[in-house]
Each structure stands twice: as C-alpha cells, then as structure tokens.
Amino acid sequence: MLIMTILLLIGILTASCVMLYVMLNRRDNTMRDYIVLSIFLSILGMVSYLVELHAPGLDTKLTGVKFGYMSKLLVTPMLASFVLEYYRIRVNWLWKFAIYIIPMILQIFIFTCDSNTLYYKKYWLGDDNLIHITPGPVYFFTMGFSLLLTVFYVFC
C-alpha cells in the first residue's frame, strides 16, 4: 500500500505541474481547455484512490470512490472532445450532448449505489481494507460506455 501511495502522490504532483504549465500557456483555445479539465479530472481520480486506500470505514471509502467515478466518467468525453477538436471533426450537437449527459445520468446511479443494487449488487470492506464489489447491470453499461469512448479517441 505504501508503494501505491507514493506513486499516487507522484502522479498528483506531476499532473498538477503539467496542468499549471498548460494553464500558463498564453494561447487560449478550446483544446487547451479540454486538456486542463482532463488533467484536473485525472488528479481528482488519483485523490479518490488515496481516499479509498487510507480512509477509515466503508462509508468514507465509498464516498471517495463515488467522487472518483466523477473523474473516470467525465475524462473520456473530455478526451473524445479534444480529439474531435484537434482533427477538426464536426459532429452533430446531439452526439456531443449525449457523450456528456450519459455520464451525468450514470453518476446519479453511482451516488445512490448505497440505496439500490443497479450499480453495485453488493459491496463490502475486504480483509485488505479495500472495497470489494459485485457489479450490477449499470456498472457494466458504464464500463462499456467508457471503453467505447476510449477506443474512439485512441484510434481516431
């Protein structure tokens, strides 16, 4: 766990420096905004992993995981939008709307996972002091959606 903590802290520090460098770049354009937001969301994800590693109790760890999913769900549309902007690909406004509204709807399922079984059928604190899960149907949809967008922006 110590090695993971050190790696996460290095990642947070590195990403923060890169974000600061990009923000201080005087060129103001949409691509820069997508990159800054993507880096910020990556930092949020790393912080949520730190919370899950070190927070006491299941409820606190689960709160960290919920905020981490905010990062994971929004970074893929940000990077997909960056690719669209970079290659000057014009898409229908409905497509852009959908790649952002779907993560927002999924986030509702994530933030209410302790009161339904759609995202996690079951979750518990394991002997290793980490959250273990049995995924629900919305969890698989979320992973599929993220994978689809990731494949798009990697191979575009």
C-alpha positions in Angstrom: 0.0 0.0 0.0 3.0 2.3 0.7 4.2 2.0 -2.9 0.8 2.7 -4.3 0.5 5.8 -2.1 3.9 7.1 -3.2 3.0 6.5 -6.9 -0.3 8.3 -6.5 1.4 11.3 -4.8 4.0 11.4 -7.6 1.2 11.3 -10.1 -0.8 14.1 -8.4 2.3 16.3 -8.2 3.3 15.6 -11.9 -0.2 16.2 -13.2 -0.5 19.4 -11.1 2.7 20.7 -12.6 1.6 19.8 -16.2 -1.8 21.4 -15.6 -0.1 24.6 -14.3 2.2 24.7 -17.3 -0.7 24.3 -19.7 -2.7 26.9 -17.9 0.1 29.4 -18.1 0.4 28.9 -21.8 -0.9 32.2 -23.3 -2.7 30.6 -26.2 -6.3 30.5 -25.3 -8.2 27.9 -27.3 -10.7 25.1 -26.8 -8.2 22.3 -27.0 -6.3 23.8 -24.1 -9.5 23.9 -22.0 -10.2 20.2 -22.7 -6.6 19.2 -21.7 -6.8 21.3 -18.5 -10.1 19.8 -17.5 -8.9 16.3 -18.3 -5.8 16.7 -16.2 -7.9 18.1 -13.3 -10.2 15.1 -13.6 -7.2 12.8 -13.5 -6.0 14.5 -10.3 -9.5 14.0 -8.8 -9.3 10.3 -9.7 -5.9 9.9 -8.1 -7.1 11.7 -4.9 -10.1 9.4 -4.7 -7.8 6.4 -4.9 -5.8 7.9 -2.0 -9.0 8.3 0.0 -10.0 4.7 -0.7 -6.6 3.5 0.4 -6.4 5.4 3.6 -9.8 6.4 4.8 -11.3 4.7 7.8 -14.5 2.8 7.4 -16.6 1.7 4.5 -18.8 4.8 4.2 -15.8 7.2 3.8 -14.1 4.9 1.3 -17.3 4.6 -0.7 -17.6 8.4 -0.8 -14.1 8.6 -2.2 -15.0 6.0 -4.8 -18.1 8.0 -5.8 -16.1 11.1 -6.4 -13.5 9.1 -8.3 -16.2 7.9 -10.7 -16.9 11.5 -11.5 -13.4 11.7 -12.8 -13.5 8.4 -14.6 -16.8 9.1 -16.3 -16.0 12.7 -17.5 -12.4 12.3 -18.6 -13.3 10.1 -21.6 -15.8 12.6 -23.1 -13.3 15.4 -22.5 -10.6 13.5 -24.4 -13.0 12.5 -27.1 -14.0 16.2 -27.5 -10.3 17.1 -27.6 -9.7 14.6 -30.4 -12.7 16.0 -32.3 -11.4 19.5 -31.9 -7.8 18.5 -32.8 -8.8 16.8 -36.0 -11.5 19.4 -36.8 -14.2 16.7 -37.0 -17.6 18.2 -36.9 -20.3 16.1 -35.3 -24.0 16.7 -34.6 -24.8 18.6 -31.5 -26.8 15.7 -30.3 -23.7 13.4 -30.2 -21.8 16.0 -28.2 -24.8 16.3 -25.8 -25.1 12.6 -25.4 -21.4 11.9 -24.5 -21.8 14.4 -21.6 -25.3 13.7 -20.5 -24.9 9.9 -20.3 -22.1 10.2 -17.7 -24.2 12.6 -15.7 -27.1 10.1 -15.6 -24.7 7.3 -14.7 -23.3 9.5 -11.9 -26.8 9.5 -10.3 -26.7 5.7 -10.2 -23.2 5.8 -8.6 -24.1 8.4 -6.0 -27.2 6.3 -5.0 -25.4 2.9 -5.1 -25.9 2.5 -1.3 -29.7 2.6 -1.7 -30.1 0.4 -4.8 -28.5 -2.6 -6.5 -28.3 -1.2 -10.0 -24.7 -0.1 -9.9 -23.3 -2.4 -7.2 -25.3 -5.5 -6.4 -23.2 -5.8 -3.3 -20.2 -4.1 -1.8 -18.2 -4.7 1.3 -14.9 -3.9 3.1 -12.4 -6.7 2.5 -9.7 -8.0 4.7 -7.2 -5.8 2.8 -9.2 -2.8 4.0 -10.4 -2.0 0.4 -13.9 -2.0 -1.1 -14.8 -5.2 -2.9 -17.8 -5.2 -5.2 -20.3 -7.4 -7.1 -21.2 -5.3 -10.1 -24.8 -4.6 -11.1 -26.1 -4.0 -14.7 -25.5 -0.3 -14.7 -21.9 -0.9 -13.8 -21.4 -3.0 -16.9 -23.1 -0.3 -19.1 -20.8 2.3 -17.5 -17.6 0.3 -18.3 -18.9 -0.3 -21.9 -19.6 3.3 -22.5 -16.2 4.4 -21.2 -14.5 1.7 -23.3 -16.3 2.8 -26.4 -15.3 6.4 -26.0 -11.7 5.4 -25.1 -11.5 3.2 -28.3 -12.8 6.2 -30.3 -10.2 8.7 -29.1 -7.3 6.3 -29.1 -7.9 5.0 -32.7 -9.4 8.1 -34.2 
